[in-house]
Amino acid sequence: MSFPRPKKRMYSEDELYEYAVGALARRMRTVAELKRLMRARVEESASEYGQTLIELVIRRLKDQGYLNDSQYAAAYTSMRRDNQKFGRMRVITELKTRGVHGDVIAKAIESVYEGVSEERQARDYLRKKRMKKPKDQKETARIFRQLARAGFGTKTIVTILKKWDVDLETLSALESESA
């Protein structure tokens, strides 16, 4: 069941601020995500007045410490590393889609993944997903693709598969496919 979009109306700064605080109370958000939500609420979001109103609310939230992309990126990266066991590339991609700036992403990834072995992280991911040593080429390809989607580099994936005694012909075919 889909819900109808709320009708756009004239929001005052305080009403828009209350809406933004409510959205942040439900979950952490980036500046870009919150702007997108507020644009859907402001009748004249394309106008100069609507843009100014949104920017005023964003500035107010930042000043009060409710909105901070670098804290968001660090918390999000840490959570994805510890809970889902994802690799760096997956987390980078997800943060980019959420509108976090590249410099902020780089700092968060560097600090959170510092001292973390990518191979060990990939093995933890495999354990979490209950994946065992592949019996044939089809299973090997499935594991290779799953690890790649989880954000691990080809070199790490090949290292793990070599330790599982996967034949070199299959590995070279998978490497050339991913390149």
Residue pairs with C-beta under 8 A, 6 or more apart in sequence:
5 40
6 40
6 41
8 40
8 41
8 42
8 43
8 45
9 43
10 43
10 44
11 19
11 41
11 42
11 43
11 53
13 53
13 56
13 57
16 38
16 41
16 42
16 53
16 54
16 57
17 57
17 60
17 61
19 37
19 38
19 41
20 34
20 37
20 38
20 57
20 58
20 61
21 61
21 66
23 29
23 34
23 37
24 34
24 61
24 66
24 67
28 72
28 75
28 76
29 37
29 67
29 72
30 69
30 72
30 98
30 99
30 100
31 58
31 62
31 67
31 69
31 99
32 98
32 99
32 100
33 98
33 99
34 58
34 61
34 67
35 54
35 58
36 99
38 45
38 54
38 57
39 45
39 50
39 54
42 50
42 53
42 54
43 50
44 50
45 51
45 54
58 67
61 67
62 68
69 100
69 101
69 104
70 104
70 107
70 108
72 100
73 95
73 100
73 104
73 105
73 107
73 108
74 108
74 111
74 112
76 91
76 94
76 95
76 98
76 108
77 91
77 95
77 108
77 109
77 112
77 113
78 112
80 86
80 90
80 91
80 94
81 91
81 112
81 113
81 116
81 121
84 125
84 128
85 121
85 124
85 125
85 128
85 150
86 125
86 150
86 151
87 118
87 121
87 122
87 125
87 147
87 150
87 151
87 152
87 153
87 156
88 109
88 113
88 118
88 151
89 151
89 152
89 153
90 149
90 150
90 151
91 109
91 151
92 105
92 109
92 151
93 151
95 105
95 108
96 102
96 105
100 108
118 152
118 153
118 156
119 156
119 159
119 160
121 152
122 147
122 150
122 152
122 156
122 157
122 160
123 160
125 147
125 150
125 152
126 143
126 147
126 160
129 146
131 143
131 146
133 164
133 165
134 140
134 142
134 143
134 161
134 164
134 166
137 170
140 161
140 166
140 170
140 174
141 170
141 174
143 161
144 157
144 161
144 174
144 178
147 156
147 157
147 160
148 154
148 157
148 178
154 175
154 178
154 179
158 171
158 174
158 175
161 171
161 174
162 171
